[in-house]
């Protein structure tokens, strides 16, 4: 008696493997896109917290004028895949030349699709509390990130509380 697999058994096992692969791989790609969106939203919230902490600790900025109060901010624009962290050297709550610290990029294919108030959205934090300024006068900011048809909203209120929805 010979031990081994018959051709029919090999074809059945191969068919089962192909069937499971056909069911799993399309969902894998969607899961990958969802994870990229989640990571981008979390990174954005971490950067908002980092900027707020820099303002609270009155972090020094190299080359800052004596009038620098330690205000830091973040600027968003629609249809962009990055945002800008900046030191508000002249305390005008606007990103000017020479104030940018870094420009973190969102995950691949994740974009800032909607901003409220309208683009550009600038959120600044002024020490010592820190005071949160959203486009100077607004009380709530919403940043919507999208990846294909899926989206995440990040909300920042006047007290600096950040929430992902």
N, C-alpha and C positions, 0 to 999 in steps of 0.2 A: 504494500500500500504506500502511495506517495503522499507526502505532506506538501501543502502549498495552497495557493489561491487559484481558483478557476478564472477564466476570462470574464464570465458573467459576474462573479463577485467583485472583481476589480472595476468593472464598468458601473455597477451599482454604487460602490463606495465613492468613486470619482464623481458620479452624478450627484450624490448627496453633498459632497464637498462643494461642488459648483453651485448648487442651489443655495446653500448657506452663505457662500461668498456673494452671490448676487443680492441677497437680502441685507447683508451687513455693510458692504462697502459704500453704497449710496448714503446710508445713515452716518457712516464715519465722516464723510466730507461735511455734512450738515453739522455734526457735533464739533468738528474742527472749527467751522465758522463761528458757532456759538461760543466756543471757548476763546477765540480771538477777540470777540466782542466783550466778553466778560473781563478778560485780561486788560483790555484797553480802558474800560470803565474804571477798573480798580486802580490802574496806574494813574489815571487822571485824578482820581480822588486822593491818592497818595501825594501827588504833586501839589494839589490844592492845600493839603495839610502841611506839606513841607514849606510852602510859601508863607502860610499863616504862622508857622513856628519860627521862620526866619524873622518875621516882623515882630513877634512876641519877644524874641531874644535880642532884638535890635542888632542883628548880625551886621558886621561891618562889610562894606563893599569897597574893594580896592579902587582908589582914585576918586572916591566920592567927595563932593564939596562939603564944607563945614555945615551947610544948611540941611544936609541929608538927615531926615528924621527916622530913617530905618523902615520906610514903607517899601513893601514888595508887592508884586502883582503878577497876574497871568492874563494873557490875551488870546482870545479864540476868534477864528473867522470861519464862516460857512464854507462848505466844499473843500475843506483842508484836511490833511492827514497828520497835521502837527499843530502845536500851540507854543506860545513863547512865555517863558518865565523871565521876569525882569525886576530890577531894582529901580524904584521910582525916585531917581536922584534929585529931581526938581520939584517933587511933591505935587505934580499936577494931575495925577491919576491917569496918565496917558503914557504909552510906550513911545519914548523918543529915541533918537539915534544914540548909541553908546550905552543904553540901559539894559540891553538883553543879557541874560545870564546863560540860558540854554534854550533849545527848541526840541523837546522830546517828540518822537514820532509815535503815532498809533500803530497798532498791528496792521499787517498787510490787508488791504481792501477795506479797512475800517475808516470811515470818514465822519467829520463833524457835519451833520446834515441840516440841523435847525438850531438856531440860537434865539433865546428870548431873555432880555431885550435883543433887538436886531443886531446883526453883525456890523462892526466888530464888537464883541463882548469883552469888556475889561473888568476884572475883579481885582481890587487892591486891598491890602491889609495894612493899616497904620497902627503903630504901637501907641500906648503900652498895652491896651486891652486884648487884642487889636480891634480897631474899628474896621468893619467890612464895608467897602464901597463897591457897588455894582453899577457900572456905567454912570457913576457919580450919584444918581438919584433913585435908581430902582430898588425895590425891596426883595425881589426874588429873581434868580437867574436859572434858566434851564438850558442845559447843553444836551443835545440829542446826538448820539453816536449811532451809525447804521453800518451794517454789513449785509449786503444784498437786501432782503426784505425784513430782516430782524433789526430791532433797535433797542437802545437803552437810554433812559433819561437820567441825567445827573442834575440834581437841584441844589442850589446854594442859596440860603436865606441871608438876611441882613445881619444876623448874629453869627454868621460863619458856619452854621450847621450844614453839612453836606450829606445828601441822601441819594442812593442809587435805586432807580425804579425799573 
